[in-house]
Structures are given as structure tokens and as C-alpha cells.
Amino acid sequence: MSEVFLAGGYMVEYCSGPFLGYSGLIGVSSLMLFVSLVLFTRTPESPHFLVCKGRTDEAISELCYLRGNVPPQLIDDELKEIEVSNRLLFTNLKTAEL
């Protein structure tokens, strides 16, 4: 996804460059930076990350938000899969791989 934004930024700079001076290009770049920062702060945490940090209640609410209107049993099943996945990940991770 970051490649899309990088290419989009290049395209905006390339297309607006002939019509703006250096200060205009700096303004356009700064505007895109602030928009991306605002969008970044609105991005929800991953349920995998939340489970890894022990924040299970928040992980359940994020799963409900991301999955929409699904039965609670499916959310519980997916949460159990995430917990097993995280447990296997950390048990299979060896010190040499760090």
C-alpha cells in the first residue's frame, strides 16, 4: 500500500510541478504529509497485535468492527485462532532468528 502512496505522491508532484514554484511544491507536499498523518492516527490496531499485547477485549471489539454483523461465535472462533497463531509464532521463534 505504501508503494501506491509513494507513486501517487510522485505523480502529484510531477503534474503540479510545472504550474507551481518551489514554495508551492513544498506546500503540496506538506499538505499530503498532514493528511497521511491524520489518516494514520485513525487506523485501528490489528487484532493480532492486540492479542499479542494481552488486550483481548480491544481485540474483540476490533474484530467486531472489521467483520461487521457476524455472529459472536465466529468472532470467538477467530479470536481463538489468533491466540493459537500467536502462541505458535512465539514458540517456533528461536533466539538465532531474532
Buried (B, 14 or more C-beta within 10 A) or exposed (E): EEEEEEEEBEEBBEEBEEEEEEEEBEEBBEEBEEEEEEEEEEEEEEBBBBBBEEBBEBBBBBBBEEEEEEEEEEBEEBBEEBBEEBEEEEEEEEEEEE
